[in-house]
Amino acid sequence: MAKALCKWRRGEVEANLSSLAIITTPPRVACSKCARVASEKGYVCRPISLVSGEEKKAKKASDHAAKKAKQKAAKKDKKGKADKKARKKAKSDKP
């Protein structure tokens, strides 16, 4: 995880605007000391949640669904490669 936003200097903010946009979008936590916001708790030094319990459950469910879809796609891709190799081998074995 990157250095906490709470510890960034002004020059770092200006120099890393694209990183700052990624880190802060969407805001899910805030620092209880300086009120900076971030998408993950590792980016602020004293994080407090801005997200309600239901929003957390919805995010967790969508993350889980995305992970399942990724696993399914990887399995399908792996199977497709295995099928392709078997067809190629069967084709080369024919006299």
C-alpha positions as CSV (number, residue, x, y, z in Angstrom):
1,M,0.0,0.0,0.0
2,A,1.2,3.5,-0.7
3,K,2.2,6.1,1.9
4,A,-0.9,7.4,3.8
5,L,-2.4,10.5,2.3
6,C,-2.1,12.1,5.7
7,K,1.7,12.1,5.3
8,W,1.8,13.6,1.7
9,R,3.3,17.0,1.3
10,R,1.8,19.6,-1.0
11,G,4.3,19.0,-3.7
12,E,3.5,15.3,-3.7
13,V,-0.2,16.0,-4.2
14,E,0.4,18.1,-7.3
15,A,2.9,15.7,-8.7
16,N,0.7,12.6,-8.2
17,L,-2.8,13.9,-9.2
18,S,-3.7,10.7,-11.2
19,S,-2.7,8.5,-8.3
20,L,-4.7,10.7,-5.9
21,A,-7.8,10.3,-8.1
22,I,-7.5,6.5,-8.0
23,I,-6.9,6.5,-4.2
24,T,-9.8,8.7,-3.4
25,T,-12.5,7.3,-5.7
26,P,-14.9,6.2,-4.4
27,P,-14.5,7.6,-0.9
28,R,-15.2,4.8,1.6
29,V,-13.0,5.8,4.6
30,A,-11.9,9.1,6.2
31,C,-9.1,10.0,8.5
32,S,-10.5,10.8,12.0
33,K,-7.5,13.2,12.5
34,C,-7.4,15.3,9.3
35,A,-10.6,14.3,7.5
36,R,-8.9,13.2,4.3
37,V,-10.8,10.5,2.4
38,A,-9.7,7.4,0.5
39,S,-11.1,4.3,-1.1
40,E,-9.3,1.9,1.3
41,K,-8.3,2.2,4.9
42,G,-4.6,1.7,4.2
43,Y,-4.4,5.2,2.6
44,V,-5.2,7.1,5.8
45,C,-3.6,7.0,9.2
46,R,-6.7,6.9,11.4
47,P,-9.5,5.4,9.2
48,I,-13.2,5.5,10.0
49,S,-15.7,4.0,7.7
50,L,-18.0,6.2,5.6
51,V,-19.9,3.2,4.2
52,S,-23.0,1.8,5.9
53,G,-23.3,-1.9,6.7
54,E,-25.6,-2.6,3.8
55,E,-23.3,-0.9,1.3
56,K,-20.4,-3.1,2.7
57,K,-22.5,-6.2,2.1
58,A,-23.4,-5.2,-1.4
59,K,-19.7,-4.4,-2.3
60,K,-18.6,-7.7,-0.8
61,A,-21.3,-9.6,-2.8
62,S,-20.3,-7.8,-6.0
63,D,-16.6,-8.6,-5.3
64,H,-17.4,-12.2,-4.7
65,A,-19.5,-12.4,-8.0
66,A,-16.6,-10.8,-9.9
67,K,-14.1,-13.3,-8.4
68,K,-16.4,-16.2,-9.3
69,A,-16.8,-14.9,-12.9
70,K,-13.0,-14.5,-13.2
71,Q,-12.5,-18.1,-12.0
72,K,-15.1,-19.4,-14.4
73,A,-13.5,-17.6,-17.3
74,A,-10.0,-18.9,-16.3
75,K,-11.4,-22.5,-16.1
76,K,-13.1,-22.2,-19.4
77,D,-10.0,-20.8,-21.0
78,K,-7.9,-23.6,-19.6
79,K,-10.4,-26.2,-20.8
80,G,-10.4,-24.6,-24.3
81,K,-6.6,-24.8,-24.5
82,A,-6.7,-28.5,-23.3
83,D,-9.3,-29.3,-26.0
84,K,-7.3,-27.5,-28.7
85,K,-4.1,-29.5,-27.7
86,A,-6.1,-32.8,-27.8
87,R,-7.5,-32.0,-31.2
88,K,-4.1,-31.0,-32.6
89,K,-2.6,-34.2,-31.2
90,A,-5.4,-36.4,-32.6
91,K,-5.0,-34.7,-36.0
92,S,-1.2,-35.4,-36.1
93,D,-1.7,-39.0,-35.0
94,K,-3.9,-39.9,-38.0
95,P,-2.1,-41.6,-40.8
